[in-house]
């Protein structure tokens, strides 16, 4: 089943994000290579694709996991969690309607 992982950054997270980004992306690549990743990306803190020093306010991941518990465990092990980037992470079941799966 698909799950959405919605994460909210702490204030001024950019430096910690940049340091943890390579390992964060490597974990997402594993999901992508397994055909389990629907989408992933950050939420710019301002209305811009390249927010510069404004940084990001959070992230969204939608991916396939065997269970809600597995999705939560994967989210809890995110390098951004360990680096203190996220102040809150919500994991919920997700039903894709569009684009047609």
N, C-alpha and C positions, 0 to 999 in steps of 0.2 A: 504494500500500500504506500501511497505517497504521504509525506508529512511536510508541513511548513515549519521552518525554524526562523523565527523573527527575533533578532537581537538588537538591543538598544545600547549604544555606546555611553561610556562615562564622558563627562566634559573634558575637552582637550585630549582626546584619545589618539591623535594623529601620530605622535612619536612612537607610542607603544604599538600601534597598528603597523607602522612601517617596519619595525623590528621583527614582529611576529608574522608578517605577511608571507614570506616564502614557505614556512611550514603550514600555514593556514591554506595556502593555495595547493600545496602538495596533497593534502587530505582531500580537497575537492577534486583534484585530478584523478585520484583513485576512484571516487564515485563516478566521475565522468567516463573513465576508461571501462568501468563495469557496466555502463549503460544505465546507471541509476540516478543520474543528475538531470533534473528538468531545467533548472536555472539557479544561478547564484550571483550575488553582487551586492555592493554597498549602497547605502542611501547617502548621497552627498548632503552635507549640512546646509548648503545653499542651492539655489536653482541653477545648477551648472554641472555639466559632465566632468569638468575639471575644477573642483572647488579650491584647489591650492591650500593655503594655510587654514582655511575654514574647516577642512577635514570632512569627516563623515559622522552621521548621527546613528548609524546602525547598519545592519545587513539582513538580507533575505536569502534563504536557501530553501529550495523545494526539491526533495529527493525521495527515492524509494528506500524503505527499510522494512525489515520483517515484522516489526512491531513498534508500538509507541515507546516501549521501554528501550528498544535498540536505538531509536531516533534520539531519545533523550540522552542516552549514554554517549552517542556520537557527538551530540551538541555539547555535553559537559566536558568532553575531552578536546574541544577546539583550542588551539594555541592562543586564540584571542581571549578565551576565558582565563587561561593560565597567566597571560600577560596583563590582565586587568583592563582590557579594552571594553568588555561588555559589563554593564551594570544589571542587565536583565535579559533573559533568554526565554522565549515562549515556544513550546513545541506542540503542534496540534495536527491531527489527521487532516489531510487535504484531498479534496475531490476535484480533479481537473475536468473542466467542462469545455473550455476553449484554450488554445486551439484544440480541435477534436483530436483526441488521443487515438 
